[in-house]
């Protein structure tokens, strides 16, 4: 039980830290990516604003360009071809720009391959052509960031090589993953330590409580036996007496309660030896004696037991588990039929016992397995029930590596036990 609690605490801590780490690292990575894109977009827009596809002064001596040349302004010198005018800032000089200018008919005016050996003019033209065929006016394609700008008399496709920035981003991402994995491993170890410290007082308190129940049960057996013996001696001396009958009744009640406390203690502590058991035969054998008891109280038991199911456990405890569930169904059922089903589901034997019952709240269902809890005090006063049966059933289920749960659906109370099992080969 406490090992499961420790795992839940570790899982909750690690999941919270993992979510926090993912959000933090993701925010850093995305903000870095957005910052790089904004910087590239700003440089592309600056490049596009300063760009002019006019011919160089060597091609047109005296700086005179043909009339109507795109980008030429009156009384202004014609900028160098390729648009690299006034691009002497460090951020621009360290970047490689490419551009292609198209006239209104789609003909190429100028191509700037960026004085780089990575892309020749043909490659730059192919990239620009694929960009124009798309619908986006800015973005990335391959290792290029691009911007399509309408310059009035012509259309400019400006591009910048982002290979270095992408490699930097990939390096950053790898480092974040490595650092995150190392940090998460350290945090898992820390969370295991914290979980143990949190659960240790509860575990110790539970251990003391179980020891107290066991010690108290053994200590109470002696006075109960003495009371029973003295009552028998008095009965022989003074004969029958209602007072002696009352003493015997209460003493018997106390004796049975002590017995159940000791059974509960042994089940919770896992003191009994386990062996290979034919669970199908065990369940069928326990159903038979309860059929006559159910008949006397107006019930019938409908059982469906899958044959050949084997489990590793203690036969005495498993018999008591089945008996508790059947006795509980007979004692608290409101209808005429009790259902019992045993089947194999995903390497687990599933035992389900159902009976018609009054509606039960979620709070009642959650407390049914608490010690000394009674859902209906008035009805249980007259029967030999101590509020420990379902607690014992839960302890037996857990000690066999399984679980038990209670549900209320379609007017029925359903108790389901799952324990590891396999089909007999």
C-alpha positions in Angstrom: 0.0 0.0 0.0 2.7 2.5 1.0 4.9 1.5 -1.9 2.0 2.5 -4.2 1.7 5.7 -2.3 5.4 6.4 -2.8 5.1 5.7 -6.5 2.2 8.1 -6.8 4.0 10.9 -4.9 7.1 10.4 -7.1 4.9 10.3 -10.2 3.1 13.5 -9.2 6.4 15.4 -8.4 8.2 14.2 -11.6 5.1 15.0 -13.7 4.9 18.5 -12.3 8.6 19.2 -12.7 8.6 17.7 -16.2 5.7 19.9 -17.2 7.4 23.0 -15.6 10.7 22.1 -17.4 9.0 21.5 -20.7 7.2 24.8 -20.5 10.4 26.6 -19.5 12.7 25.0 -22.1 10.0 25.3 -24.7 9.5 29.0 -24.0 13.2 29.6 -24.2 13.5 27.7 -27.5 10.5 29.3 -29.1 11.4 32.8 -28.0 14.9 32.3 -29.4 13.4 31.0 -32.7 11.0 34.0 -32.9 13.8 36.4 -32.1 15.9 35.0 -34.9 13.0 35.1 -37.3 12.2 38.7 -36.5 15.9 39.6 -36.9 16.0 37.9 -40.3 12.8 39.5 -41.3 14.0 43.0 -40.3 17.2 42.5 -42.3 15.3 41.3 -45.3 12.9 44.3 -45.1 15.9 46.7 -44.8 17.6 45.0 -47.7 14.4 45.2 -49.8 14.0 48.9 -48.9 17.5 49.7 -50.0 17.4 47.5 -53.0 17.5 48.9 -56.6 17.9 46.7 -59.7 19.6 49.5 -61.7 22.7 48.7 -63.7 26.1 49.6 -62.5 27.9 52.9 -63.5 30.5 50.8 -65.5 27.8 49.6 -67.8 26.3 53.1 -68.2 29.2 55.7 -68.1 28.3 58.9 -66.4 25.7 57.2 -64.3 23.0 57.6 -67.0 20.5 54.7 -67.1 18.0 54.0 -69.8 14.8 55.8 -69.4 12.2 54.0 -67.4 14.7 51.7 -65.6 12.9 50.4 -62.5 14.0 51.9 -59.2 15.7 55.0 -60.7 14.9 58.3 -59.1 15.4 61.6 -60.9 18.6 63.5 -60.0 20.0 60.5 -58.0 23.0 58.4 -58.8 22.1 54.9 -59.9 23.0 52.3 -57.1 25.1 49.3 -57.8 23.4 46.3 -59.3 22.2 43.8 -56.7 21.0 46.4 -54.2 24.0 46.2 -51.8 24.1 49.9 -51.2 24.7 51.2 -47.7 24.9 47.6 -46.3 28.0 48.1 -44.3 26.5 47.4 -40.8 28.1 44.3 -39.2 24.9 42.4 -39.0 24.5 42.8 -42.8 28.1 42.2 -43.7 28.1 38.9 -41.8 25.0 37.7 -43.7 24.7 36.4 -47.2 21.8 37.9 -49.2 20.3 36.6 -52.4 17.7 38.3 -54.6 15.8 38.1 -57.8 13.9 41.1 -59.3 11.0 40.4 -61.7 9.2 42.9 -63.9 5.5 43.0 -64.3 5.5 40.4 -67.0 7.4 38.0 -64.9 10.7 38.4 -66.7 13.9 38.4 -64.6 15.5 41.9 -64.3 18.5 41.1 -62.1 19.8 38.2 -60.1 22.1 38.5 -57.1 23.8 35.3 -56.1 25.4 36.9 -53.0 29.0 36.4 -54.2 28.8 32.9 -52.6 29.8 29.5 -53.9 26.9 27.8 -52.1 24.2 28.9 -54.6 24.9 29.9 -58.2 22.5 32.1 -60.2 20.6 29.1 -61.5 20.0 27.8 -58.0 18.9 31.2 -56.8 16.5 31.6 -59.7 15.0 28.1 -59.0 14.4 29.0 -55.3 12.9 32.4 -56.1 10.6 30.8 -58.8 9.3 28.2 -56.3 8.6 31.0 -53.7 6.6 33.1 -56.2 4.5 30.0 -57.1 3.5 29.8 -53.4 1.0 32.0 -51.5 3.3 33.1 -48.7 4.9 36.5 -48.8 7.4 35.7 -46.1 8.8 32.7 -44.3 11.4 30.0 -44.8 12.2 27.4 -47.4 15.0 25.0 -47.0 17.9 27.0 -45.5 16.6 30.3 -46.8 14.4 33.0 -45.2 12.6 35.0 -47.8 10.5 38.1 -48.3 8.5 39.0 -51.4 8.2 42.7 -51.8 6.2 44.7 -54.4 8.4 47.6 -55.4 5.9 49.2 -57.8 7.6 48.7 -61.2 8.9 45.3 -60.2 8.7 42.5 -57.7 11.6 41.6 -55.5 12.3 38.2 -54.0 14.8 38.8 -51.2 16.5 35.8 -49.4 19.0 35.4 -46.7 21.0 32.2 -45.8 20.0 31.0 -42.4 22.1 27.8 -42.3 24.2 29.1 -39.4 21.3 30.2 -37.3 19.5 26.9 -37.9 22.6 25.0 -36.8 22.8 27.2 -33.7 19.1 26.4 -33.0 19.7 22.7 -33.4 22.7 22.9 -31.1 20.6 24.8 -28.6 17.8 22.2 -28.8 20.2 19.3 -28.3 21.8 21.0 -25.3 18.4 21.7 -23.8 17.4 18.1 -24.2 20.7 16.8 -22.6 20.6 19.3 -19.8 16.8 18.6 -19.3 17.4 14.8 -19.1 20.2 15.2 -16.6 18.1 17.6 -14.5 15.1 15.3 -14.7 17.2 12.3 -13.5 18.5 14.3 -10.6 15.0 15.4 -9.8 13.7 11.8 -9.9 16.3 10.8 -7.3 15.3 13.8 -5.1 11.6 13.1 -5.5 12.2 9.4 -4.4 14.0 10.7 -1.3 11.2 13.2 -0.6 8.5 10.6 -1.1 10.2 8.2 1.4 10.5 11.0 3.9 6.8 11.9 3.5 5.5 8.3 3.7 7.8 7.1 6.4 5.8 8.5 9.4 2.6 7.2 7.9 4.2 3.8 7.3 5.5 3.7 10.9 2.1 4.7 12.3 0.4 1.9 10.3 3.0 -0.6 11.4 2.4 0.3 15.0 -1.4 0.1 14.5 -1.2 -3.3 13.0 1.1 -4.5 15.8 -1.3 -3.1 18.4 -4.2 -4.9 16.8 -2.3 -8.2 16.8 -1.0 -7.8 20.3 -4.3 -6.7 21.7 -6.1 -9.6 20.0 -3.7 -12.1 21.5 -3.9 -10.5 24.9 -7.7 -10.4 24.9 -8.0 -14.1 24.1 -7.0 -15.0 27.6 -9.6 -13.0 29.6 -12.3 -14.1 27.1 -11.4 -17.7 27.7 -11.5 -17.1 31.5 -14.9 -15.5 31.3 -16.3 -18.4 29.3 -14.9 -20.9 31.8 -16.2 -19.1 34.8 -19.6 -18.7 33.2 -19.7 -22.5 32.6 -18.8 -23.1 36.3 -21.5 -20.8 37.5 -24.0 -22.4 35.3 -23.2 -25.8 36.8 -23.6 -24.4 40.4 -26.6 -22.1 40.1 -28.3 -23.6 37.0 -29.7 -21.6 34.0 -29.8 -17.8 34.3 -30.7 -15.0 31.9 -27.7 -13.1 33.3 -25.4 -16.0 32.4 -27.0 -16.2 29.0 -26.2 -12.5 28.5 -22.6 -13.0 29.6 -22.2 -15.9 27.2 -23.7 -14.0 24.3 -21.5 -10.9 24.8 -18.5 -13.1 25.4 -19.1 -15.1 22.2 -19.5 -11.8 20.3 -16.2 -10.6 21.8 -14.4 -13.9 21.0 -15.5 -13.7 17.3 -14.5 -10.1 17.1 -11.0 -11.0 18.4 -10.7 -13.8 15.9 -11.6 -11.5 13.0 -9.1 -8.9 14.3 -6.3 -11.6 14.3 -7.3 -12.7 10.8 -7.2 -9.1 9.6 -3.8 -8.7 11.2 -2.4 -11.8 9.5 -3.8 -10.8 6.1 -2.4 -7.3 6.3 1.0 -8.6 7.4 1.2 -11.4 4.8 2.1 -13.9 7.4 0.7 -17.0 5.7 2.5 -19.1 3.1 1.4 -19.1 -0.5 1.2 -22.0 -3.0 -0.2 -22.8 -6.4 -4.0 -22.9 -6.1 -6.8 -24.0 -8.5 -8.8 -20.8 -8.0 -11.8 -22.0 -10.1 -12.2 -25.1 -8.0 -11.8 -23.1 -4.8 -14.5 -20.6 -5.8 -16.9 -23.3 -6.9 -16.3 -25.1 -3.6 -17.1 -22.0 -1.5 -20.3 -21.4 -3.5 -21.9 -24.8 -2.6 -22.4 -24.3 1.2 -23.8 -20.8 0.6 -26.5 -22.0 -1.8 -28.5 -23.6 1.1 -28.0 -20.5 3.3 -29.1 -18.3 0.5 -32.2 -20.5 -0.2 -33.2 -20.2 3.5 -33.2 -16.4 3.2 -35.0 -16.4 -0.1 -32.1 -15.9 -2.4 -30.6 -17.9 -5.3 -27.0 -17.8 -6.4 -26.2 -17.6 -10.1 -22.6 -18.5 -10.6 -20.4 -18.5 -13.8 -16.9 -19.9 -13.0 -14.3 -20.2 -15.8 -12.5 -23.5 -15.2 -8.8 -24.0 -15.0 -7.7 -20.6 -13.5 -4.6 -20.9 -11.4 -3.1 -18.4 -8.9 -0.3 -18.2 -6.3 -1.8 -17.6 -2.9 -3.1 -18.9 0.4 -6.1 -21.2 0.1 -7.4 -20.3 3.5 -7.4 -16.6 2.9 -8.9 -16.9 -0.6 -11.7 -19.1 0.7 -12.4 -16.4 3.4 -12.4 -13.7 0.7 -15.1 -15.6 -1.3 -17.1 -16.3 1.8 -17.0 -12.7 2.9 -18.3 -11.4 -0.4 -21.1 -14.1 -0.6 -22.1 -13.5 3.1 -22.1 -9.8 2.5 -24.4 -10.2 -0.6 -26.8 -12.4 1.4 -26.9 -10.1 4.4 -27.4 -6.9 2.5 -29.1 -7.9 -0.7 -32.6 -6.6 -1.3 -33.6 -8.7 -4.3 -33.8 -12.4 -4.9 -30.7 -13.2 -6.9 -27.0 -13.0 -6.2 -24.6 -13.1 -9.1 -21.0 -14.6 -9.0 -18.7 -14.6 -11.9 -15.0 -15.7 -12.2 -13.1 -15.0 -15.4 -9.6 -14.3 -16.8 -8.8 -10.8 -18.1 -5.3 -9.8 -19.1 -3.4 -12.2 -16.7 -5.8 -11.4 -13.8 -8.5 -13.5 -12.3 -11.6 -11.2 -11.9 -14.1 -12.3 -9.3 -17.3 -10.2 -9.3 -20.1 -10.7 -6.8 -23.3 -8.6 -7.2 -26.6 -8.2 -5.5 -29.6 -5.9 -5.6 -29.1 -3.1 -3.1 -30.4 0.2 -2.0 -28.7 3.2 -3.7 -25.3 4.0 -2.2 -23.5 7.4 -2.3 -20.0 7.8 -3.5 -18.9 8.5 0.1 -20.5 5.2 1.3 -18.7 3.3 -1.5 -15.4 4.8 -0.6 -15.7 3.9 3.1 -17.0 0.3 2.7 -13.5 -1.2 3.2 -12.8 0.9 6.3 -12.5 -1.0 9.6 -15.7 -1.2 11.7 -17.6 0.8 9.0 -21.3 -0.1 8.7 -23.4 1.3 5.9 -26.7 0.3 7.7 -26.3 0.4 11.5 -29.8 -0.7 12.2 -29.7 -3.8 10.1 -26.3 -4.9 11.2 -27.1 -4.8 15.0 -29.0 -8.0 14.8 -26.5 -10.0 12.6 -23.1 -11.3 13.4 -21.3 -8.5 11.6 -18.5 -6.5 13.1 -17.6 -4.1 10.2 -14.4 -6.0 9.5 -15.4 -8.4 6.8 -14.8 -6.1 3.8 -11.6 -4.8 5.5 -10.4 -8.4 5.6 -11.4 -8.9 2.0 -9.3 -5.9 1.0 -6.3 -7.0 3.0 -6.5 -10.5 1.4 -6.7 -9.0 -2.1 -3.8 -6.6 -1.5 -1.7 -9.4 0.0 -2.2 -11.4 -3.1 -1.0 -8.6 -5.3 -4.4 -7.5 -6.4 -7.2 -5.0 -5.6 -10.9 -4.9 -4.7 -13.4 -2.2 -5.6 -17.1 -1.5 -4.9 -19.5 -0.1 -7.4 -23.2 0.7 -7.6 -24.7 0.4 -11.0 -28.1 -0.5 -12.4 -29.5 -1.0 -9.0 -26.9 -3.5 -7.9 -23.9 -3.4 -5.5 -20.9 -5.0 -7.3 -17.7 -6.1 -5.6 -14.9 -6.9 -8.0 -11.6 -8.5 -7.0 -8.6 -8.7 -9.4 -5.6 -10.9 -8.5 -2.8 -12.2 -10.8 -3.7 -15.6 -12.3 -3.2 -17.7 -15.4 -5.1 -20.4 -17.3 -4.0 -23.9 -16.4 -1.9 -25.4 -19.2 
